[in-house]
């Protein structure tokens, strides 16, 4: 599933007239770059959620014949559901044909040349319920993982002092890693997603859900391998940096 529904407020003025997923890097729309990387991992069925200028994404996919994949649109035109609500809404589209297969989730504003097949293989071998792509970069918001088995232990905003779960404190046996916007979940998480959102499909973020389920889900990190490039292109400044660093060295 590619999360392409966001407003992209940090990418104005482009997003005043376009969805952020169609912003270009090196002349190629980000949505296309993500689709191509997903396809290179052997994925053939993709769900793309839409909200902001949804018709432009639908038209883009149709004009490119879905890039040879089976792509289904999850329409959030009436209400932007964030990552958690968006995943829950797309449940039937994601598990209908392959109810046991893990689901790769990828933000449309994340640019990386990580071979996603490697991450999928690690997820399957680990036996985890959820695998989060993490990196070694500066961020005020940090996930903490156990050093011995890479299981998620908590979250901290070092700028505000906020922590999750309540009372969590970094310890010697855990280490911080920012989340890099790519994750893999097993279909079994949907039961807990429904429990977490008892009022039905409403907007909520997926990371607080993961933290609420620390003791019920095996959630692990997968560190971005050395030599793989990663960029968040969710703001105009970061987009310019990605253009210079990524496209200047392809």
N, C-alpha and C positions, 0 to 999 in steps of 0.2 A: 504494500500500500504506500502510495506517495501522497504526503500531506501537502496539498497545493491550494488550500482554501483560505489561507491567511490574508489579512488586509495589507501587509507590507508597508506599514506606516513609515518605517525608517528608510524606505526606498522612494519616497516622493522626490521629484514630481512624476517619476515613471508610473507609480501605482495610482496616480489620480485618474489614469485612463486605461490602465492595464493590470492584470493579475501579476503578483510578484513572481509566479512560477515561469512567466514568459520573459523575465529580464534576461538579457544575453550576456554571456561571458565568451569572449573571443568570437563574437558573431553568432553564437549558438545559444538558443534558449535553455535556461537551466532545466526545465522540465525534460527536454530532449536529452540533455547530458545525463540526468538521473536515469531515465528510461534505458538509455544505451548501456549504462553501467550495470543496471539490474539485469538486462537481457544477457550481458556477457557472463553473468553468474548462472545462467541456465533457467532463469525465471521466465515463464511464458504467459502467466495470468497475472494481471495487474489491476488494482483498483486505484483510481485517482479521485480524491475528494475535491469539491469545488464550492466556492461561495462568491468571492469578490471577482466581478467580471467573469462569471462562470461560463458564459457563452463563448468567450474568446478561447478558453481552454478546450471546450468541446469542439469548436471549429478547428483549432490547431491539430487536435488528435485526428479528426476526420480527414483533414487535408493531407495528413501524412500517413494515412491508412494505418493508424495506430502503431506505426513503426514495426509492423509485422507481428505484433503481439495481440493477445486477447485482452483488451482494456475495457474496463467497466467504470462508469462514473458514479460516484456517490454524491448526490446533489444535496448540499447544505445551503441552498439559496435562501431559504426561509430563516435559518438560524445558524450562525457560525458556532461549531460545537467543540472547538479546541481538539487536542490530540486524543484525549481519553474518550470524549463523547463522539468524536468522529470515528474512532476505531469501533466503538460499540455499535454505532449506526450501521457500519459497513459489515457487521458480523456475517450476515447471510451471504453477502457477495464474496467474502473471503474464505468461508469454510464449506460452501455448498458442494463443490466438486472434489475437494481433498480435505476432509475433516480432520485428518491426523497430521497434515504437513505444517511445519513451522511457517510463520508469517513474517516476512521482512518488512520493516517499517522505515521509511526514509523521508526526511523533511526535504521539500523541494528547494530550499535555499542552502542546502549543504552540498558543496562541491568537493569531491574526493576521487582519487584514482585507486582507492583501496579495492583490491579484488574481492568483491562481496562473497564470492563462492568460498573463500577461505574462512570468512566469518561464519557463514552458514554451516560449514563442516565442523568448525570448532563448537558451535552451539549444539549440534547433534551429538557429538562425542562427549560433551561435558555432562549431558543429562539435565542441564538447567531448564527452568521454565521460561526464563527471560535472559537475554544477553544484550548488554549495552555497550556500544562503541564509545570508548573513552580515549582521551588524549593527554599528553603532557604539555599543557599550555596554561597561561595565566587566566584565572577567572575568579570572581568574588563568590560565585556559587559553586560549591564542591560536593560531589558525592564521595562518601568514604566506603572503602571496601576492606574486608579482612585480608591481611597479608598472606595468610596460609592457603586460602582457597578462593580468593577474589569474590566472595559473596558480599552483597550490599549490606552495609551496617547503618548508614545514616546520611544526613545531608546538613550542610551548614552554609549560611550566607555570612561570609567573614566581614562584610561591610556593615550589616545591620545587627549581627549577632543572633539572628533567627536560626533555629535548628529544627530538625524533624527526623525521628519522632521526638516528642517532648522529652526533655531531659538528656538527649544525646550529647555526648562530649567526645571529641577526638581522643583516641587512646594510642598507646605505643603499638598495639597490634593491628591498627588500621592505617590506611594511607589514602590521600585524596586524589580524585581524578574528575575533571569536568566531563560532563556528558556531551557527546559529539553529534547528537541528532540522528543517529542510525541505531535501530534496535531490532531484535528478533524475539517474537513471542510464540509460545505454543497455543493452540486453540483452547486449551484448558483454562486460560486466563479469563475467557469470556464469562464463565460462571461467577468469578469473583468481581469482574467489572459490573455485572448486573447487581450484585450484592452491594457494591460500593456506591452505585447510583440507583437507589431503590425507587426514586421518583420517575424512572424511565430515562430516556435519552436526553440528557441535558449537557450544557457545556461544562467540561472539566478537563484539567491537564492530566497527562498520563504519569508524570513523575511523582506527584503526591499520592497517586494510587499505588505505585510501586512501593513507596515508603510505608504506606499503610498496611501493605501485605508482606512486610519483611519476614514475618514468622510463618507465612503460609505459602510463599513462593520462593523458589531457588533462583535468585537474581544475581547474575555475575557480570563482570566486566570483560571486555575484549579490548586490549590496548591497540591503538593504531600502530601497525608495524613500522619499523624504521624504514625510511625511504618512500613511504606513502604520503601523498600530499592531501591536505584537508583545509578547507576554507568555509567559513560562514559568510555567505554573501547577502545577509539579511539587512544590511545598511549600505548607503551609498559609499561610505568610506571603505568598508570591507570589500565591497564589489570592486572598487578601484584597485585595492591591494591584490585581490585574486586575479584580476586582469593582468597585472604586472608580473606576479609571481608564477601563476599557473600557465597562462597562455604564452608567456615569454620563454618558457622552457619545455614546451611540448615536444 
